[in-house]
Amino acid sequence: MTTLRYIFRQIAKVLPKDDLAQGLIIPLIVLLPIFGFVQIFNSEHFNLNLEIFIGLYFVLTTWFFIDNSYGRDQHKKVLEGKRLKQLSNLGFVIENIGDYWGYKGYYKDFYFRIFYNWNTILINRNNFREICIMLYYSPPKLANDSVNIKLLNDLNKKYSNGLLTTKQFVIIFKMAHLEIHAPYRFFGSFNSIKKRIETALEIASNENLRPIQESEINKLINQDPLNYGPNITTFWETKGILDK
C-alpha cells in the first residue's frame, strides 16, 4: 500500500482537487495500462482479464475512500493529541472553519496557522501525513504597490530542496505566507514541530519579512482564499472552492 499511496499522490497533483473525482479516476489511470499490457500477452482470456480489472478497480477505489475518510477524521483528532496539544503552551488556540481544523495564533510577533494534512506534498514515499506550518508576513511590494513576485520566486528557488538534499521538509513562499511542510510520523515528537516553527521564524528574520495582523490576513483570505488560506481540501470546501 505504501507504493500505491506514492503513485496515487503523484497522479493527484495533475488532477482536480476533488476527493470523489480523484478516487474514481486515479485507479483507472493506474490500472488501464496494466490491463492493456496483460491483454496484449493474454488476449485469449479477455473476459477473465476484464473481471480481474473490475475487481482490482473496486478494491483500489474502496481503499482510496477509506484512507481518505480516515485522514479527514484525523485532521481534527490529532489536534487534541499529546503532541500537537503542546502548541497551546506557545499561545496557539484551535481554530475551526467549517470542516477545517487547525491551530492559530501569534508567536514571537508573527501570526501562524498550523494544521495536519493527510494529503502531503512531501516526496518521501515513506511519509503520507504532514504538519503544515504557515507563517504569515506582510506581502513584499514593488513601488507600484503590486506584490513582488520576482522576490518570492527567488526565495522559492533559494530554499528549494536539491536532488541530493537530506532535508525532510519543504519550504514554499506564497504572496503573504511561507509554508513548511514537515512529516507527521507515528513516533514523532513535539520538539520536531517546534523546531520547524523556529525555522520559519529564522527564515523570516533572515529575509527581512515583516509581520502582519490577523485582521489583514482575513481580508486577504476573503479576497482570495486559494492563495492566502490554508493549503488543504477542507478549507477549500468551506470557502466554496471545491464541492464537498
N, C-alpha and C positions, 0 to 999 in steps of 0.2 A: 504493500500500500504506500510505502514511502516514495517509491519511484513513480507511482501513479499520481500522487499528490504533486510531485515536481512537474510532471508532464502537464497535468491539468492546469497548474498555476501559470506555466509559460504560455499555454494556449489562451488562457483567460485574459492575458494582457492585451490581446488584439481584438477581443470580443466586447460587446456591450456589457456594462457593469450591472447586469441584471441576473439575479440568482437563478430564476426559472429558465431563462434563455441559456445561460451557461450550463446548467445542469442537464439540459436536453441536447445541446449542440456539441459540447466538448466530447462526450462519449462517442458520438457519431464520427467526429474528426479523428479520434484515436482509433476506432475500430474499423472504419471503412477501408483504409489502406491494408490493414491486416486481412480483412475479408477478401479484398481483391487479390492479394498475394496468394492466399490459400486457394482461392478459386482457380487461379492460373494453373497451379500444380495439382489440383484435385477437382477438376471441373466435372467429373462424372458423378460427384456427390453434392450437387448444388443444394438440394433440399436439406441435407444434413448440415452443410456449411451455413445455410441461412438460419437454421434452427439454433445452431451454436452462436451465431452472430446476435440473434434476437435475445438469447439467454444472457450472453455477456453484456449486452446493452442494458438489459433490465437490472442486472447486478450492479453495473457501474453507476447508472443513474440513481438507483436506490442508495448506494453507498455515498454518492455525492450529496444528496439531500439530507441524509442522516448526519454526515460530517458537518455540513453547513449549519444544520439545526443545532447541533451540539456547540459549534463555535459561537453562534448568536447567543445561546444561553450563557456560555462562559464570559461573553463580552460584558455582561453585568455582574455575574457572580464573583469573578476574580477581584473586583474592586474591594470586596469585603474580606478577601483572603488575607492571611497573615503577612504576606509580602507587600502587596500594594496598600494595605491599610496603614502602613507606616508613613505613607505620604502625608497623612493628616498631621504628623509630627512636624512637618515642614510648613504647615499652614494651608495645605490644599484641602479642598472640600469636594464631595461628589456632586457632579452636575448631571442632570437628566433632561434631555430634549427629545421628546417622542421616544423612539426606540434606541436613541444614542445615550450611552453611559460613559462617563469618564471622570477624571479629576481635573480641577481647575484652581487657579489662584496665583498670587504674586509670590515670587521668591527672589530675594536679592534684587528688587526693583523691576524685574521682568515678569510679564504675565505668561503663564504656561497653561497648556492643556495636555493631559496625559491619558492615554486610553489603550485598552487591549484590543488588538485586531487579529482575528483568526485567519484572515486572508493576507498574509505577509507579502511584502515585495522583496524580501531578502532572498538572495540566490543560493544560499547554502541549502542544499536539498534535504539536510537532516533537521531543518528547522521550519515549522509551518505555523508558528504563532509568534506574535511580536508585541512589543510595547512601543507605541509611537509617542515620542516626546516632542511637543510643539512649543517653541519659544517665539513669542510674538515681538516684533520690533516695528518701529516707525518706517514705512516704506521709503527707501532711498530715492530721492527725487532729483531730476535734472532742473536746469534753470527755468524751463517752461512748465514746471510743476508736474511733468509726467514721470512715471516710475522708471528708474534707471535699470532697464532690462539688461543692458550690457554688463553692468556691475554684477547683477545676480547670476548671469551666465558665467562670468569669470569666477565667481565664488563657487558655483557648482562644479566647474572644471577643477578649481584648486583643491576642493575637498572630495573629489570623486575617488572611488576605490580603483586602484590599478589592478592589472591582471594578477600580479604577484602579491597583492596585499594580504595581510594576516588579520585585518580588522574584521570584526564580526558584526559591524553595524554600518548603516548607510546614512549619509547626511545629504539633505536636499534643501535648497533655498527656494522659497516662494516669494511672492511680492511683499508680504508682511510677516512672514514667519519662516523659521527654519525647522525642519523635521529631522529627528534622529530616530531611525527605525532599528531597534535592537531586539535580539532574540528573547523570547519568553519561554524558558525551559522549565520542566517539572521540578528539577532540583536546583534552580537558580536562587539567588539571594537578593534581598533589597539593596544591598551595597552596590550591586552591578547597575541597578536602575539609578540609584543616587549618583553614581559615577558618570552616567550618561547625562544627567541633568547638569552636573558640573562641567561636563564637556561642552554642552550648549552655551553655558554662561561664559566659558573661556573663549569660545569662538566669537560670541557677541562682543566681548571686550576687545579681542584682537582685531576685529574688523570694524570697530567703532560704530556698532549698531546701537541705535537709541531706543529706549523703552517706549511703549505705547500703552495707553489706558484701555481698560476693558470696554468702556463705552464707545471708544473709537473703533475698536476691533469689531464690536457688534454691528456698527454702522456699515463697515466694510463687508461683513458677512451677509447682511441683509441685501446689499447690492449685488454680491457675487459669492454665494455660499460654496460653489465648487472650488474656487481658487483661494478663499480665505478661511473656510471652515475645516473641521477635521476630515482627513482623507480616509473615509470609511463608509461603507454601504448604508449603515443605519442612519447616519447623519444625512446623507444624500436623499434617502427616502423621506425623512422627516421634513426636509426642505423642498420636497416635490421634484427633485432632480431625477429620481428613479421612482417607478411604481413599486409598491410593496408586493 
